[in-house]
Amino acid sequence: MANSSAKSYGNQSISALKGADRVRKRPGVIFGSDGLDGCEHAVFEILSNAIDEAREGHGSVITLTRYDDQSIEVEDFGRGCPVDWNENEQKFNWELVFCELYAGGKYGNGDGDNYEYSLGLNGLGSCATQYASEWFDAVIHRDGFEYTLHFEKGENIGGLKKAPYAGKKTGSRFRWKPDLEVFTDISIPVEFFLDVLKRQAVVNAGVTFRFRNQVGANRFEITEFKYDNGIEDYVKELAGEKSLTQPAFWQTERKGRDRADKPEYKVRLSVSFCFSNTVNRIEHYHNSSWLEHGGSPEKAMRSAFVSAIDGYLKNQGKYQKSESKITWADIEDCLVLVSNNFSTQTSYENQTKKAINNRFVQEAMTDFLKSQLEVYFIENPFDAEKIAEQVLVNKRSRESAEKARLNIKKKLSGNVDISNRVQKFVDCRTKDTERRELYIVEGDSALGAVKLSRDAEFQGIMPVRGKILNCLKADYARIFKSDIIMDLIKVLGCGVEVQDKHAKDMSAFDLMNLRWNKIIICTDADVDGFQIRTLILTMLYRLTPTLIQRGYVYIAESPLYEITCKDKTWFAYSDKEKTDITAKLAGKKYDIQRSKGLGENEPDMMWLTTMNPETRRLIKVMPEDVERTAAVFDLLLGDNLQGRKDHIAAHGCEYLELADIS
């Protein structure tokens, strides 16, 4: 029988978002994000409508204002958005434009399209932005009237107001405030507006884009962008006066299909480029939208330039014997190119319009660029020679750098091979030093237990055979003759911080060569284990103190007791923890055992208590402890015999319970 408290899922469970909720509750679907990116894209949706008007020859100035209350205004001087009664649809146009998704002037109306090449294709912009606003005001001048509309949180307030207008001005002015109930952030920075308007000026030649930024009561900073020759002027600006070649500008129109069963459409292609040995920049635009992620034009450009320049190099005998061909990276490094394409049908990857995937656009642009480049190289032999030489310089520099990188990698790999030959050292698989952990353990039995317990992906093991030298008492001659110490230093990989003739065969210390993110000392929780731990810390303190100071060194805590009650086990890492656990088990039957040494633990138990990052306990050897630790090391293990006797006399009684006295 079904649980009566569970939520049912039946015919009444399906619901649809209606009206403004289609945008307000799912802004990411329309704008790509409910954060600042989405809020910025909502601005572009309104701006794109003004751009479409200007590109069709209706108005040559677009003004965008950023007010200090975080509201935004876009004004154009086009024909004015139709808002009056629509006999065909039996609705007011303002309802279609501002309250209906997938409605607008971009779909055609039986007597020819209103916009041949439109940036806004989906009929979402005005409506979606209005729905996503705290309030939205529209003022429209057309047909001798001034129309005004006011919306709040997607709902119209007061209907359409219409009044005679004697002025000659036509166009639309929209002002709105993005809603914080829809977007997580509406603080659009000035830089966004400046970047967008400059880009639009580049690809809409002759149109003035004016930005007004409110900086006080009735005070505005005004910036204007205008490129009379569009992308050609922009490429000149990017390349500066010291370019290798002068900017070229090519343009054509083609007709075709993305697939045999798809309708034919028209595409207008324009490209401007030059070569430079100081600047590289590539930008693609489609129907005025900056294609941040490229898509079809990016693929076309790469294919055409690599093919054409490689062909020229072969024909001119520029390649050396057995030399590999150029790659796109060699061309990209010295190319400044801007493409500005328009098509009557566009397949954007999504509503945010950051990439297109039209197959015909890619094919047409590839073919056009290849043929133009072949003619360009013939007609401009001097420039062609400079381009070829620069691309070959880039290629050979890249190959030399790659060869040097591989040599260094091989050298470093050689060091890794040396560490792999260290007796009984067990490496891990990953080469990512941000993840690698080295467990330093005592003896072969612990090595076996840890090896079975570890995660071999990122945990390596270095066994210490017996007790190592006391590096505070031993001189460097003895230290650097110790196989145990030398093996451990090789495995660490970072060299030693010692200026001594006996260290001449050791690498100078370089933290960048450290092969581990954590160095974990893992010994038994007994007197011998504590002494080995202390000796290892002493060695690290004397030979590589930076590892302690930078926090790379850890101590793995081993539990002292295993407490079992029924089928549950607790681990106590101190007598106090043991007391706390047994107090909770009062009245129950439980068993306490002194925890086994590392070599005797079962793999599952070892993983749980010592190896698993989620459950283990690590003590970080902190930098502030270094001096105090050194003083204690020196007292307990150094040459000051009398000081050690005095310390034992003063404090020995505190540790009688731990003394092994039979």
C-alpha positions as CSV (number, residue, x, y, z in Angstrom):
1,M,0.0,0.0,0.0
2,A,1.3,3.5,-0.9
3,N,2.4,5.7,1.9
4,S,-0.5,8.2,2.5
5,S,1.9,10.9,3.6
6,A,3.9,10.8,0.3
7,K,3.1,13.5,-2.3
8,S,1.0,12.1,-5.2
9,Y,1.9,12.5,-8.8
10,G,-1.2,12.4,-11.0
11,N,-3.2,14.3,-13.6
12,Q,-3.5,17.3,-11.4
13,S,0.3,17.5,-10.9
14,I,1.0,19.1,-14.2
15,S,1.0,22.9,-14.3
16,A,2.1,25.6,-16.8
17,L,3.6,28.9,-16.1
18,K,1.4,31.7,-17.5
19,G,1.9,35.4,-18.3
20,A,4.8,37.1,-16.7
21,D,5.7,34.0,-14.6
22,R,7.0,32.4,-17.8
23,V,10.0,34.8,-17.5
24,R,9.9,35.9,-13.9
25,K,10.2,32.4,-12.4
26,R,12.5,31.0,-15.1
27,P,14.7,33.9,-16.3
28,G,17.6,31.6,-17.0
29,V,15.6,30.0,-19.8
30,I,15.2,33.3,-21.7
31,F,18.3,35.3,-20.7
32,G,20.7,32.4,-20.0
33,S,21.1,33.3,-16.4
34,D,19.3,34.8,-13.4
35,G,22.4,36.7,-12.4
36,L,24.1,39.8,-13.7
37,D,24.7,38.2,-17.1
38,G,21.0,37.6,-17.6
39,C,20.2,41.2,-16.5
40,E,22.7,42.5,-19.0
41,H,21.3,40.4,-21.8
42,A,17.8,41.8,-21.0
43,V,19.3,45.2,-21.9
44,F,20.6,43.9,-25.1
45,E,17.2,42.6,-26.1
46,I,15.8,46.2,-26.1
47,L,18.9,47.7,-27.7
48,S,18.7,45.1,-30.5
49,N,15.3,46.4,-31.6
50,A,16.7,49.9,-31.9
51,I,19.7,48.6,-33.8
52,D,17.4,46.8,-36.3
53,E,15.5,50.0,-37.0
54,A,18.7,52.0,-37.5
55,R,20.2,49.4,-39.9
56,E,17.0,49.5,-42.0
57,G,17.7,53.3,-42.4
58,H,15.3,54.6,-39.8
59,G,17.3,56.9,-37.5
60,S,21.1,57.3,-37.2
61,V,21.4,57.9,-33.4
62,I,20.7,55.5,-30.5
63,T,20.9,56.7,-26.9
64,L,21.3,54.5,-23.9
65,T,21.1,56.0,-20.4
66,R,22.2,54.5,-17.1
67,Y,20.4,56.2,-14.2
68,D,21.7,56.2,-10.7
69,D,18.5,54.4,-9.5
70,Q,19.8,51.4,-11.6
71,S,17.0,52.0,-14.2
72,I,18.0,52.0,-17.9
73,E,16.6,53.8,-20.9
74,V,17.0,53.1,-24.6
75,E,15.9,55.7,-27.1
76,D,15.9,55.5,-30.9
77,F,14.7,57.7,-33.7
78,G,13.2,55.1,-35.9
79,R,9.6,54.6,-37.0
80,G,8.3,54.0,-33.5
81,C,7.1,50.7,-32.3
82,P,3.5,49.9,-33.4
83,V,1.2,49.8,-30.4
84,D,-2.3,50.6,-31.6
85,W,-5.1,48.3,-32.7
86,N,-4.1,45.3,-34.9
87,E,-7.1,44.2,-37.0
88,N,-5.5,41.0,-38.2
89,E,-4.7,39.8,-34.6
90,Q,-7.8,41.4,-33.1
91,K,-5.6,42.8,-30.3
92,F,-3.6,45.9,-29.6
93,N,-0.1,45.7,-30.9
94,W,1.3,46.7,-27.5
95,E,-0.2,43.5,-26.1
96,L,1.6,41.5,-28.7
97,V,4.9,43.4,-28.3
98,F,5.1,43.7,-24.5
99,C,2.9,40.8,-23.3
100,E,3.3,38.0,-25.8
101,L,6.4,35.9,-26.2
102,Y,7.2,35.0,-29.8
103,A,5.3,38.0,-31.3
104,G,6.8,41.0,-33.1
105,G,7.7,42.5,-36.4
106,K,10.4,40.0,-37.4
107,Y,8.1,37.2,-38.6
108,G,6.8,38.7,-41.8
109,N,3.2,39.8,-42.5
110,G,2.4,38.6,-46.0
111,D,3.7,41.7,-47.8
112,G,7.4,41.2,-47.3
113,D,9.5,41.2,-44.2
114,N,10.0,44.4,-42.1
115,Y,13.6,43.5,-41.5
116,E,15.9,41.8,-44.0
117,Y,18.7,41.1,-41.5
118,S,17.4,41.2,-38.0
119,L,19.3,40.9,-34.7
120,G,16.2,40.0,-32.8
121,L,14.6,36.9,-34.4
122,N,12.6,35.2,-31.8
123,G,10.1,37.9,-30.7
124,L,11.2,37.6,-27.1
125,G,13.1,40.8,-26.3
126,S,10.6,43.5,-25.5
127,C,8.2,41.2,-23.8
128,A,10.8,39.2,-21.8
129,T,12.6,42.4,-20.6
130,Q,9.2,44.0,-19.6
131,Y,8.2,40.9,-17.7
132,A,11.5,40.8,-15.8
133,S,11.3,44.5,-14.7
134,E,10.1,46.1,-11.5
135,W,8.6,48.7,-13.7
136,F,8.7,49.4,-17.4
137,D,7.7,52.7,-19.2
138,A,7.2,53.1,-23.0
139,V,6.9,56.4,-24.8
140,I,6.4,56.1,-28.6
141,H,6.0,58.7,-31.3
142,R,4.5,57.7,-34.6
143,D,1.7,58.6,-37.0
144,G,1.3,62.0,-35.4
145,F,0.6,60.6,-31.9
146,E,2.4,60.1,-28.6
147,Y,1.7,56.7,-27.0
148,T,2.5,55.9,-23.4
149,L,2.4,52.6,-21.5
150,H,3.3,51.7,-17.9
151,F,3.9,48.2,-16.5
152,E,4.7,47.0,-13.0
153,K,6.1,43.5,-12.4
154,G,4.8,42.3,-15.8
155,E,1.3,43.8,-15.5
156,N,0.0,46.7,-17.5
157,I,-1.3,49.6,-15.4
158,G,-3.7,52.1,-16.9
159,G,-3.8,50.7,-20.5
160,L,-2.6,52.6,-23.6
161,K,-2.6,56.4,-23.4
162,K,-2.8,58.2,-26.8
163,A,-2.4,61.9,-27.4
164,P,-1.9,64.1,-30.6
165,Y,1.8,65.0,-31.2
166,A,2.7,67.9,-33.3
167,G,6.5,67.3,-33.4
168,K,8.4,65.8,-36.3
169,K,10.3,63.3,-34.1
170,T,9.5,59.6,-34.4
171,G,10.9,56.7,-32.5
172,S,10.6,54.7,-29.2
173,R,11.9,55.4,-25.7
174,F,11.8,52.6,-23.2
175,R,12.9,53.0,-19.5
176,W,12.8,50.2,-17.0
177,K,14.3,49.0,-13.8
178,P,15.4,45.3,-13.7
179,D,13.7,43.5,-10.8
180,L,15.7,42.0,-8.0
181,E,12.9,39.4,-7.5
182,V,13.9,38.1,-11.0
183,F,17.7,38.7,-11.1
184,T,20.1,38.1,-8.2
185,D,22.1,41.2,-9.2
186,I,21.0,44.3,-11.2
187,S,24.1,46.5,-10.7
188,I,25.2,46.6,-14.3
189,P,28.7,48.2,-14.5
190,V,29.5,51.1,-16.8
191,E,32.1,49.0,-18.5
192,F,29.3,46.7,-19.9
193,F,27.5,49.5,-21.6
194,L,30.6,51.0,-23.0
195,D,31.8,47.7,-24.4
196,V,28.4,46.8,-25.9
197,L,27.8,50.2,-27.5
198,K,31.3,50.3,-29.0
199,R,30.9,46.9,-30.5
200,Q,27.6,47.9,-32.0
201,A,29.1,51.0,-33.5
202,V,31.8,48.9,-35.1
203,V,29.3,46.6,-36.9
204,N,26.7,49.3,-37.7
205,A,28.7,51.7,-39.8
206,G,27.6,55.3,-39.6
207,V,25.2,54.9,-36.6
208,T,26.0,57.0,-33.6
209,F,25.7,55.2,-30.2
210,R,25.5,57.6,-27.3
211,F,25.9,56.5,-23.7
212,R,24.7,58.8,-20.9
213,N,25.8,57.8,-17.4
214,Q,24.1,59.7,-14.5
215,V,26.6,60.9,-12.0
216,G,24.5,63.2,-9.9
217,A,21.2,65.2,-10.0
218,N,20.6,66.1,-13.6
219,R,24.3,65.5,-14.4
220,F,25.4,63.0,-17.1
221,E,28.7,61.8,-18.5
222,I,28.3,61.4,-22.2
223,T,30.3,59.0,-24.4
224,E,29.7,58.5,-28.2
225,F,30.9,55.8,-30.6
226,K,30.7,56.0,-34.3
227,Y,32.7,54.2,-37.0
228,D,31.9,55.7,-40.5
229,N,33.6,52.7,-42.2
230,G,32.6,50.1,-39.7
231,I,34.9,47.1,-39.2
232,E,37.6,48.5,-41.5
233,D,38.1,51.5,-39.2
234,Y,38.0,49.2,-36.2
235,V,40.7,47.0,-37.5
236,K,42.9,50.0,-38.2
237,E,42.3,51.2,-34.6
238,L,43.2,47.7,-33.2
239,A,46.3,47.3,-35.2
240,G,47.7,50.8,-34.8
241,E,50.2,52.4,-37.1
242,K,52.9,49.6,-37.0
243,S,51.0,46.7,-38.6
244,L,52.7,44.4,-41.0
245,T,50.0,44.9,-43.7
246,Q,47.3,47.5,-44.3
247,P,43.7,46.4,-43.5
248,A,41.9,44.6,-46.2
249,F,38.1,44.7,-46.5
250,W,36.0,42.1,-48.4
251,Q,32.3,41.8,-48.8
252,T,29.9,39.5,-50.7
253,E,26.4,38.1,-50.7
254,R,25.4,34.5,-51.2
255,K,22.3,32.3,-51.2
256,G,22.1,28.8,-50.0
257,R,20.6,26.2,-47.6
258,D,21.8,24.5,-44.4
259,R,20.3,21.3,-45.6
260,A,18.7,20.1,-48.9
261,D,15.2,20.1,-47.3
262,K,15.6,23.4,-45.6
263,P,14.5,26.8,-47.1
264,E,17.0,28.9,-49.0
265,Y,18.2,32.1,-47.3
266,K,20.6,35.0,-48.0
267,V,23.8,35.8,-46.2
268,R,25.9,39.0,-46.5
269,L,29.6,38.4,-45.5
270,S,32.1,41.1,-44.7
271,V,35.6,40.7,-43.3
272,S,38.4,43.1,-42.5
273,F,41.8,42.0,-41.4
274,C,45.5,42.8,-41.3
275,F,48.7,41.1,-40.0
276,S,50.8,42.4,-37.1
277,N,53.8,41.2,-35.1
278,T,52.6,43.1,-32.0
279,V,48.8,42.7,-31.8
280,N,46.5,39.8,-32.3
281,R,42.7,40.1,-32.0
282,I,39.8,38.2,-33.6
283,E,36.1,39.0,-33.3
284,H,33.0,37.7,-35.0
285,Y,29.6,39.4,-35.3
286,H,26.4,38.1,-36.8
287,N,23.4,40.3,-37.3
288,S,25.2,42.8,-35.0
289,S,25.5,40.3,-32.2
290,W,29.0,39.6,-30.9
291,L,29.6,35.9,-31.2
292,E,31.7,35.5,-28.0
293,H,32.0,31.7,-28.7
294,G,32.2,32.0,-32.5
295,G,30.7,28.9,-34.1
296,S,30.3,28.8,-37.9
297,P,32.4,31.9,-38.8
298,E,35.2,30.9,-36.5
299,K,35.4,27.4,-38.1
300,A,35.3,29.0,-41.6
301,M,38.1,31.5,-40.8
302,R,40.4,28.9,-39.4
303,S,39.9,26.5,-42.3
304,A,40.4,29.2,-44.9
305,F,43.4,30.9,-43.5
306,V,45.3,27.7,-42.7
307,S,44.6,26.3,-46.1
308,A,45.5,29.4,-48.1
309,I,48.6,30.3,-46.2
310,D,49.9,26.7,-46.2
311,G,49.3,26.5,-49.9
312,Y,51.2,29.7,-50.5
313,L,54.2,28.5,-48.4
314,K,54.3,25.2,-50.3
315,N,54.1,27.0,-53.7
316,Q,56.8,29.4,-52.8
317,G,59.1,26.7,-51.3
318,K,59.1,28.4,-47.9
319,Y,59.1,25.2,-45.9
320,Q,62.4,23.6,-45.0
321,K,62.9,19.9,-45.9
322,S,60.7,17.6,-43.8
323,E,59.3,20.6,-41.9
324,S,55.7,20.2,-40.5
325,K,52.9,22.4,-41.9
326,I,51.7,25.5,-40.1
327,T,48.8,25.4,-37.6
328,W,46.0,27.9,-36.8
329,A,48.0,29.0,-33.7
330,D,50.8,30.2,-35.9
331,I,48.4,32.4,-37.8
332,E,46.3,33.5,-34.9
333,D,49.3,34.9,-33.1
334,C,49.8,37.7,-35.7
335,L,46.2,38.2,-37.1
336,V,43.8,41.0,-36.5
337,L,40.4,40.1,-38.0
338,V,36.8,41.2,-37.6
339,S,34.0,39.5,-39.4
340,N,30.5,41.1,-39.6
341,N,27.9,38.9,-41.2
342,F,24.2,39.1,-41.7
343,S,21.7,36.4,-42.7
344,T,18.0,36.3,-43.2
345,Q,17.8,33.0,-41.2
346,T,20.1,32.4,-38.3
347,S,20.5,29.4,-36.1
348,Y,21.9,30.6,-32.7
349,E,23.0,28.0,-30.2
350,N,20.6,29.6,-27.7
351,Q,18.8,32.9,-27.0
352,T,21.9,34.6,-25.7
353,K,23.3,34.6,-29.3
354,K,26.9,33.9,-28.4
355,A,27.5,31.4,-31.2
356,I,25.8,30.4,-34.5
357,N,25.8,27.0,-36.1
358,N,24.5,27.7,-39.6
359,R,26.1,25.2,-42.0
360,F,25.7,27.3,-45.1
361,V,27.2,30.3,-43.4
362,Q,30.3,28.3,-42.6
363,E,30.5,26.8,-46.1
364,A,30.0,30.2,-47.9
365,M,32.5,32.0,-45.7
366,T,35.1,29.3,-46.0
367,D,34.8,29.3,-49.8
368,F,34.8,33.1,-50.0
369,L,37.8,33.6,-47.8
370,K,39.9,30.9,-49.5
371,S,39.3,32.4,-53.0
372,Q,39.9,36.0,-51.8
373,L,43.1,35.1,-50.0
374,E,44.5,33.3,-53.1
375,V,43.9,36.5,-55.2
376,Y,45.2,38.7,-52.3
377,F,48.5,36.8,-52.3
378,I,48.9,37.2,-56.0
379,E,48.0,40.9,-56.1
380,N,50.0,41.8,-53.0
381,P,53.3,39.9,-53.3
382,F,55.2,42.1,-50.9
383,D,52.5,41.8,-48.2
384,A,52.3,38.0,-48.9
385,E,56.0,37.7,-48.3
386,K,55.8,39.5,-44.9
387,I,52.8,37.4,-43.8
388,A,54.6,34.1,-44.8
389,E,57.8,35.1,-42.9
390,Q,55.9,36.1,-39.8
391,V,53.8,33.0,-39.7
392,L,56.9,30.8,-40.1
393,V,58.6,32.7,-37.3
394,N,55.6,32.0,-35.1
395,K,55.6,28.4,-36.1
396,R,59.3,27.8,-35.5
397,S,59.2,29.7,-32.2
398,R,56.3,27.6,-31.1
399,E,58.1,24.4,-32.0
400,S,61.3,25.5,-30.3
401,A,59.3,26.4,-27.1
402,E,57.5,23.0,-27.3
403,K,60.8,21.2,-27.7
404,A,62.3,23.0,-24.7
405,R,59.2,22.2,-22.7
406,L,59.4,18.6,-23.6
407,N,63.1,18.5,-22.6
408,I,62.3,20.0,-19.3
409,K,59.4,17.6,-18.8
410,K,61.7,14.7,-19.8
411,K,64.3,16.0,-17.3
412,L,61.7,16.2,-14.5
413,S,60.4,12.8,-15.5
414,G,63.9,11.5,-15.1
415,N,63.8,12.8,-11.5
416,V,60.6,11.0,-11.1
417,D,62.2,7.8,-12.4
418,I,65.0,8.2,-9.8
419,S,62.4,8.5,-7.0
420,N,60.6,5.5,-8.4
421,R,63.9,3.5,-8.0
422,V,64.1,4.5,-4.4
423,Q,63.9,1.2,-2.5
424,K,60.3,0.3,-1.5
425,F,58.9,3.8,-2.4
426,V,55.4,3.5,-3.7
427,D,54.2,6.3,-6.0
428,C,50.6,7.4,-6.8
429,R,49.1,7.8,-10.2
430,T,48.2,11.4,-10.5
431,K,50.8,14.0,-11.5
432,D,48.8,16.8,-10.2
433,T,50.9,18.2,-7.3
434,E,47.8,19.9,-5.8
435,R,46.4,16.5,-5.0
436,R,49.4,14.3,-4.2
437,E,50.0,13.1,-0.6
438,L,53.1,11.4,0.7
439,Y,52.7,9.1,3.7
440,I,56.0,8.5,5.6
441,V,55.6,5.3,7.5
442,E,57.8,3.2,9.8
443,G,58.8,-0.3,8.6
444,D,57.7,-2.8,6.1
445,S,54.7,-4.0,8.0
446,A,53.2,-0.5,8.1
447,L,54.1,-0.1,4.4
448,G,52.0,-3.2,3.6
449,A,49.1,-2.1,5.6
450,V,49.1,1.5,4.2
451,K,49.6,0.2,0.7
452,L,46.4,-1.9,1.0
453,S,44.5,0.9,2.6
454,R,45.4,3.9,0.5
455,D,43.8,5.6,-2.5
456,A,46.4,4.8,-5.2
457,E,45.3,7.7,-7.3
458,F,46.8,10.4,-5.0
459,Q,48.5,8.8,-2.0
460,G,52.1,7.7,-2.2
461,I,54.1,5.9,0.5
462,M,57.7,6.2,1.7
463,P,58.8,3.6,4.3
464,V,61.5,4.5,6.9
465,R,63.5,1.5,7.7
466,G,64.6,1.7,11.4
467,K,65.4,4.8,13.3
468,I,67.0,7.5,11.2
469,L,69.8,9.8,12.4
470,N,69.2,12.5,14.9
471,C,69.9,15.4,12.5
472,L,70.4,17.9,15.3
473,K,73.4,15.9,16.7
474,A,74.8,14.5,13.5
475,D,77.1,16.5,11.2
476,Y,76.3,17.0,7.5
477,A,78.9,14.5,6.5
478,R,77.0,11.7,8.3
479,I,73.6,13.1,7.3
480,F,74.3,13.1,3.6
481,K,75.7,9.5,3.8
482,S,72.5,8.2,5.3
483,D,70.6,6.2,2.6
484,I,67.3,6.7,4.5
485,I,67.6,10.5,4.5
486,M,68.9,10.7,0.9
487,D,66.0,8.5,-0.3
488,L,63.5,10.6,1.4
489,I,65.0,13.9,0.0
490,K,64.9,12.4,-3.5
491,V,61.2,11.4,-3.1
492,L,60.3,14.9,-1.8
493,G,62.0,16.4,-5.0
494,C,62.6,19.9,-3.7
495,G,66.3,19.7,-2.7
496,V,67.8,20.9,0.6
497,E,68.3,24.3,2.2
498,V,71.9,23.6,3.2
499,Q,75.1,25.4,2.2
500,D,77.7,22.8,2.9
501,K,80.4,21.0,0.8
502,H,78.8,17.6,1.7
503,A,75.6,18.7,0.1
504,K,77.2,19.5,-3.3
505,D,75.5,16.5,-4.9
506,M,72.1,17.6,-3.6
507,S,69.8,19.9,-5.6
508,A,69.4,23.5,-4.2
509,F,66.1,23.9,-2.6
510,D,63.2,24.9,-4.9
511,L,59.7,24.7,-3.6
512,M,58.3,24.6,-7.2
513,N,59.9,21.1,-7.5
514,L,58.1,19.7,-4.4
515,R,56.1,16.8,-5.7
516,W,53.5,16.7,-2.9
517,N,50.8,18.9,-1.5
518,K,50.9,17.1,1.9
519,I,53.7,15.3,3.6
520,I,52.1,13.1,6.3
521,I,54.2,11.4,9.0
522,C,52.3,8.3,10.0
523,T,53.8,6.3,12.9
524,D,52.4,4.0,15.7
525,A,50.9,5.6,18.7
526,D,53.6,4.3,21.0
527,V,57.0,5.4,22.4
528,D,59.0,4.1,19.3
529,G,56.5,5.6,16.9
530,F,56.7,9.0,18.7
531,Q,60.5,8.9,18.6
532,I,60.6,8.1,14.8
533,R,58.1,10.9,14.2
534,T,60.3,13.3,16.2
535,L,63.4,12.2,14.2
536,I,61.7,12.7,10.9
537,L,60.5,16.2,12.0
538,T,64.0,17.0,13.1
539,M,65.4,16.0,9.7
540,L,62.8,18.2,7.9
541,Y,63.4,21.1,10.2
542,R,67.2,21.0,9.6
543,L,67.2,20.2,5.9
544,T,64.0,21.7,4.5
545,P,62.5,24.1,7.1
546,T,60.5,25.9,4.5
547,L,58.2,22.9,4.1
548,I,57.2,23.3,7.8
549,Q,57.0,27.1,7.5
550,R,54.7,26.8,4.5
551,G,52.4,24.2,6.1
552,Y,53.2,21.2,4.0
553,V,54.0,18.9,6.9
554,Y,51.3,16.9,8.8
555,I,51.1,14.2,11.5
556,A,48.5,11.5,11.1
557,E,46.9,10.8,14.4
558,S,46.4,7.1,15.2
559,P,43.7,6.1,17.6
560,L,44.8,4.8,21.0
561,Y,41.7,2.7,21.7
562,E,39.0,0.8,19.8
563,I,35.7,0.6,21.7
564,T,33.1,-1.9,20.5
565,C,29.5,-2.1,21.5
566,K,27.3,-4.6,19.7
567,D,28.0,-3.9,16.0
568,K,29.4,-0.4,16.4
569,T,33.0,0.7,16.9
570,W,34.3,4.0,18.2
571,F,37.9,5.3,18.1
572,A,39.4,7.3,20.9
573,Y,42.5,9.3,20.2
574,S,43.1,10.2,23.8
575,D,42.2,9.0,27.3
576,K,39.7,11.9,27.6
577,E,37.9,10.7,24.4
578,K,37.9,7.2,25.8
579,T,36.2,8.4,29.0
580,D,33.7,10.5,27.0
581,I,32.7,7.5,24.8
582,T,32.4,5.0,27.7
583,A,30.3,7.5,29.6
584,K,27.8,7.5,26.7
585,L,27.7,3.7,26.8
586,A,27.0,3.5,30.5
587,G,24.8,0.6,31.3
588,K,25.7,-1.2,28.0
589,K,28.2,-4.0,27.5
590,Y,31.2,-2.8,25.6
591,D,34.8,-3.9,24.9
592,I,37.9,-1.7,25.0
593,Q,41.1,-2.7,23.2
594,R,44.3,-0.9,22.9
595,S,44.5,0.0,19.2
596,K,46.8,-2.1,17.1
597,G,50.0,-0.9,15.4
598,L,49.7,0.2,11.8
599,G,51.0,-3.1,10.5
600,E,48.3,-5.0,12.2
601,N,45.3,-3.0,11.1
602,E,42.8,-4.3,8.6
603,P,42.8,-2.3,5.4
604,D,39.2,-1.0,5.9
605,M,40.1,0.1,9.4
606,M,43.3,1.7,8.3
607,W,41.5,3.7,5.5
608,L,38.8,4.9,7.9
609,T,41.1,6.0,10.7
610,T,44.3,7.2,8.9
611,M,43.9,7.5,5.1
612,N,40.4,8.7,4.2
613,P,40.4,12.6,3.9
614,E,36.8,12.6,5.1
615,T,37.4,10.7,8.4
616,R,41.1,10.8,9.3
617,R,42.7,13.2,11.7
618,L,45.7,15.2,10.7
619,I,47.8,17.5,12.9
620,K,49.3,20.3,10.8
621,V,52.8,21.2,11.9
622,M,52.2,25.0,12.1
623,P,54.9,27.6,11.3
624,E,54.6,29.3,14.6
625,D,55.6,26.0,16.3
626,V,58.9,25.7,14.4
627,E,61.1,27.7,16.9
628,R,59.5,26.1,19.9
629,T,59.7,22.7,18.3
630,A,63.4,23.3,17.5
631,A,64.1,24.2,21.1
632,V,62.4,21.1,22.4
633,F,64.2,19.0,19.7
634,D,67.5,20.5,20.8
635,L,66.8,19.9,24.5
636,L,65.7,16.3,24.1
637,L,67.9,15.2,21.2
638,G,70.8,17.7,21.1
639,D,74.2,17.9,22.7
640,N,73.1,19.6,25.9
641,L,73.3,16.6,28.2
642,Q,73.0,18.6,31.4
643,G,70.0,20.5,30.2
644,R,68.3,17.2,29.3
645,K,69.0,15.8,32.8
646,D,67.6,19.0,34.4
647,H,64.5,18.8,32.3
648,I,63.9,15.1,33.3
649,A,64.5,15.9,36.9
650,A,62.0,18.7,36.8
651,H,59.2,17.2,34.6
652,G,59.9,13.4,34.5
653,C,57.3,12.8,37.3
654,E,54.6,14.1,35.0
655,Y,55.1,11.2,32.6
656,L,55.6,8.2,35.0
657,E,52.4,6.6,33.8
658,L,53.8,6.5,30.2
659,A,57.2,5.2,31.2
660,D,58.0,1.6,30.2
661,I,59.2,0.4,33.7
662,S,58.9,-3.3,34.6
